[in-house]
Amino acid sequence: MEPLVSVCIPAYNNAEYIKDTIDSILNQTYQNIELVIVDDNSKDNTYELIQKIGDERIKLYHNDKNLGMSGNWNRCLSLCTGKYAKLVCADDILSPDALKREVDALEANPTAVIAESDTKLIDLNGKGKGFYKRYKKSGLVDGKEICRKGFFSQDYFGAPQANTFRRDVAEKIGGFDTDYTYILDYDFFVSLACEGDVYIIHEPLNFFRVRKGSNTGEVMGGNKEKTKVYVEEHLYLLEKNKERLKLTPKDIRRSVMIRKFRCFAASVYLKLFVHK
């Protein structure tokens, strides 16, 4: 029998897009799933909309008090029971065979703690706006190699929905670090990847919706204060991992400069091609 996969959706004020996200998960070719949705005390009708969807695989929860992003993401993980897990933000989408391809990779490669695929960027209307690719290699790659190279290039783990991971390893590392506001997913996947290998599929099996109101949109949209916090969090991430990834003070300074430049470049891209 195929192993159970827990797909998590941490929801907050996502009534406009969450139905598309849920449909993309329930219509996967891989069917042995549980869909854990935790509404973080939304102010719109997100919770009521989900209640109307009749599918026994959905496990819907509601927080009486808003836990914030890291708190709600950790609650999602704590409610999972599957061998594997994937976290999908409430406005992103999976291609029909995303889970099948990534679970098959994990099953065939016991040393892999994450299986991930490339991402297609879309706007609010679902129109393609480019691609976000993973590490340059394909197949099984040492996780620490990806993490270290990523600090001098880009976050190769990208948005959460691009990654399917072993739930027991997620429990081992302790879930999401609540000290972060913006890059808690980057920190989480770096910690996971350092526990083993990563299997990379260079095909766009997921879709990331780029919008101004999201964390990514705010940081990369040119907001100086939020970009400053983002860079400070990147420095914190480097300091946390400097010993196990053998980062020198020079490496850390170089990585921070690269991160600042990438924030600027991303803000220009969003203004020119997305936020019109």
TALIN-V498815 format. One line per field, one symbol per residue. ss: DSSP state (~ for helix, > for strand, _ for the rest). burial: 1 if it has 24 or more other C-alpha atoms within 12 Angstrom, else 0. A space follows every 10 residues. Layout:
ss: ???
burial: ???
This chain:
ss: ____>>>>>> >______~~~ ~~~~~~____ __>>>>>>>_ _____~~~~~ ~______>>> >>_____~~~ ~~~~~~~~__ ___>>>>___ __>>___~~~ ~~~~~~~~__ _>>>>>>>>> >>_____>>> >>______>> >>~~~~~~~~ _________~ ~~>>>>~~~~ ~~~_______ ___~~~~~~~ ~~~___>>>> >>>>>>>>>_ ____~~~~~~ ___~~~~~~~ ~~~~~~~~~~ ~_______~~ ~~~~~~~~~~ ~~~~~~~~~~ ~~~~__
burial: 0001111111 1111101111 1111111101 1111111111 1100011001 0000000111 1110000111 1111111111 1111111111 1111111111 1111111000 1111111111 1111000010 1111100011 1111111111 1111111111 1111111011 1000111001 1111111111 1111111111 1111111111 1001111111 1100001011 1111111110 1100101000 1100110011 0110011001 000110
